[in-house]
Amino acid sequence: MPSLLGPFVRCRFSATLLVLWLGFAVFSCTGSEHATATLPAAFSDLLPHFLVEPEDEFIVKNKPVTLTCRSTPATQIYFKCNGEWVHQDDHLIERTVDPATALPIMQVKIDITRQQVEKIFGLDEYWCQCVAWSTTGTQKSQKAYIRIAYLRKNFEEEPQGKEVALDQEVLLRCHPPEGVPQAEVEWQRNEDVINPASDPNFFITTEHNLVIKKARLADTGNYTCVAKNIVARRKSTSATVLVYVNGGWSTWTTWSSCSAVCGRGWQKRSRSCTNPTPLNGGTSCEGQNVQKSACVATCPVDGGWSEWSKWSACGADCSMWRSRECTQPSPGTGGKDCQGLDLQSLNCTSEQCPQTVSGAEDVALYVGIVAVALCLTLLLIVVVLVYRRKKEDLDADVADSSILTTGFQPMGIKPSKPENSHLLTIQPDLTTTTTSYQGTLRSRHDATGKFSMSNGPLLDPLPNGSHTLHNGKLNSDPAEFVSRLSTQSYFKTLPRDVANTSYGTFNFLGGRLTIPNTGISLLIPPEAIPRGKIYEIYLTVQRKEDLRLPLAGCQTVLSPVVSCGPPGVVLSRPVILSMDHCSDACLDNWAVRLKKQNYEGTWEDVLLMGEELVSEPYYCQLEAETCRLFSEQLGTLALVGESLHMGAAKRLRLVLFSDAYCSTLEYNIRVYCMDDTQDVFKEVMQMERQLGGRLIDEPHVLLFKDSYHNLRLSIHDMPQAHWRSKLLAGYQEIPFYHIWNGSQRYLHCTFTLERLSLSTCELTCQLCVWQVEGEGQSFSLDFNIAKAVLHGCLSYQDTRAVDSEFLLMDSNATALAGPSAFQIPYLIRQKICSSLDAPCPNGADWRMLAQRLKLERHMSFFASKASPTSMILDLWEAQHFHSGNINQLATVMADIGKQEAMIFLVSDGEC
């Protein structure tokens, strides 16, 4: 093998004998070192096997690496690197003998330098393997790869600092620098190594990211990602993690004692923002830390002596006595006791002193008898007084409850025959004889030909405090009704605002109550009131400042507070209460609850929107701007919403007013910010009319988000040559919680402007309204002060004085009873219900009617009622009282395939 023996030409041959063994030549060479060896005959048939094979190595900086190969039995071993044999001079050979087997062992080492590896850098990886020979054959070892180790300086991704809330998960990302071998990663917090094994709250992902499962206060610190290999150690820039704690209120302390010793005073209670205390920049608690409440302290009463009693008879001990009591007045509420003696004694004269013992015994006997008689008399008086007082309390309770019982007893009705009397085929109950109701249910002042019910109560107080029916004589004074109703024990909290109260008297035919210009109405369907009974029902809207709802967290009032009653009346089917709301009508953003005030005056949740149960007495349909509430119980109700995230928004209505006449240089523009409900708008319009104000622009709607940011308003782009603002700041601001909590029904900002000349009448400007760090709106204003007219701002093109035209005037009666309150005649309604209530195989029943009217979301509620169709028609009546078209409903019935729909097209006279 010339290629193999080439390196050994320097050997001097001592013999010319060539021994051929398996094609290899073995030379007997002389010298200090031999690359080949002769195996003993006993091992000449063994193949070599490797005891040590070369391993992968990394060259650090300029330090060479050593590869080692050991084999037995072997005659020669050589290294081959990247396909070329390594020169013999580069081999370091060592021979030994295995003492256990007597086999020869050969070990060869070579050094690889950085220059050798760099010669082929970029072409291929540098590798080496060793080849061992024996007289039997050859063996090759595994390849060992030699690489130049390095670690770059810059991280591909470094961790970023974060501010996180307590118990929130934290993810810190780290992508170490490129290196060979690949760098290992560890994390440090404040220069201390993080060990996930000892602290399971930490977790290091396979991508080398650090996860803090639940942030603790102790986790606040500087976090560093450390990458290291055999070459170097690199540190990323430190990322500061700040764990903050939002403040929370502690529980209220007990009320302090009244500040006044006697009479009216104040008491207070407090709470602190320590549950928990805000830390590391966390938000402080919102709200008041001190509450005050009025109190009345009972004045202390010092005791006073009564008159002395008469002197007693002279006793056996020749003394007589008299007494007095501390009862004029008796001491009370911490007053002082009487000072002095309550018993006096005096020696008798010799003539008055009894001389015999028997006389003294008789006097004692008489005194005992008198004392026993007095005690019996006093006991009898006490028993009589207690009995009378209990009887009076019982009578008073009966009198107070009579408004819910006596006033609503069944009564016989003998109505006069109306024009379309043959429509009412159901006869009233004439068997009761409690009292009689004379005359029809027609309103006295109704000129439209409808069955309009005037506001006339049937309950008048009798001298003994009870109530009865006055044979249908209706009192039409609304103020007298509200005043009388408010005197009852439960109704003392009702407002005495006649303009926001409606009432009427109804029987089984039902009716409707409406509070004009508020969007609030109460529909009493037919058969909701049991037959044979007549109820006097009222509907009123409460002022929020008079009846404060308890709110917590992110809760806000979304609707007016409406009272309908009297509470406790028995209803055969639900009535429908309609009222405005000011939410964005997206239930994904809100948890909307219906709250009701109970008899004790406390508020309780009775319904959670979206989780209604058909077995509950309440059910709600939330439309874009209106809430329709099915209720089997009357009472005081309101909608309260709790925002689920910062995307929840309330609809606010912005209304601009100014003075109707301005004779000075100053000119005021008042911008009201209120809930977008008609009742609040009506109240502002009435107040501004009293102040002499005028509306200078159409109302605008603004979405106010639950972002804890205040509302800012500013006026811009005024003609500087004619006007200037007198405000010191560039904008005015309404705090977030004043709007969200609804503590005031309407808030307003006043912009005081000054014209430079009295002859200036034209004002053109921009009103900007925005929520801090949120989107805003801008409105263009262009009006004439002197003429008090509005010119073409936004979409309003009419040129006229703006006053009550924007307030939609409701010309309908506030109370309608009987058929006049409904668009669908009673008999036709009965036929529709009997036709659609029964299930139909092809689906042409009440379910198709609900789908055509887009009410399929309430299928389960309708199905739970005895007559699903009647529920659907009740809801249609509540939605379309002012704008409904009876022919459109007839078209829906025709599409379903019911011939009863043609009855709608028949005139009233034909019916």
Secondary structure, 3 states (H helix, E strand, C coil): CHHHHHHHCCCCECCCCCEEECCEEECCECCCCCCCCCCCHHHCCCCCEEEECCCCEEECCCCCEEEEEEEECCCEEEEEECCEECCHHHCEEEEEECCCCCCEEEEEEEEECHHHHHHCCCCCCEEEEEEEECCCCEEECCCEEEEECEECCCCCECCCCEEEECCCCEEECCECCCEECCCEEEEEECCEECCCCCCCCEEECCCCCEEECCCCHHHCEEEEEEEECCCCEEECCCEEEEEEECCCCCCCCCCCCCCCCCEEEEEEEECCCCCCCCECCCCCCCCCCEEEEEEEECCCECCCCCCCCCCCCCCCCCEEEEECCCCCCCCECCCCCCCCCCEEEEECCCCCCCCCHHHHHHHHHHHHHHHHHHHHHHHHHHHHHHHHHHHHHHHHHHHHHHHCCHHHCCCEEECCCCCCHHHCCCCCCCCCCCCEEECCCCCCCCCCCCCECCCCCCEEECCCCCEEECCCCCCCCHHHHHHHHHCCCHHHHCCCCHHHEEEEEECCCCEEEEECCCCEEEEECCCCCCCCCCEEEEEEEECCCCCCCCCCCCEEECCCEEEEECCCCCCCCCEEEEEECCECCCCCCEEEEEEEECCCCCEEEEEECCCCCCCCCEEEEECCCEEEEEECCCCEEEEEEEECCCCCEEEEEEEEEEECCCCCCEEEEEEEEEECCHHHHHHHHHHHHHHCEEECCCCEEEEEECCCCCEEEEEECCCCCCEEECCCCCCEEECHHHHHCCCCCEEEEEEEEEECCCCCCEEEEEEEEEECCCCEEEEEEEEECCCCEECCCCCCCCCCCCCHHHCCCCCCCCEEEHHHHCCCCHHHHHHHHHHHCCCCCCCCCHHHHHHHCCCHHHHHHHHCCCCHHHHHHHHHHHHCCCCCCHHHHHHHHHHHCCHHHHHHHCCCCCC
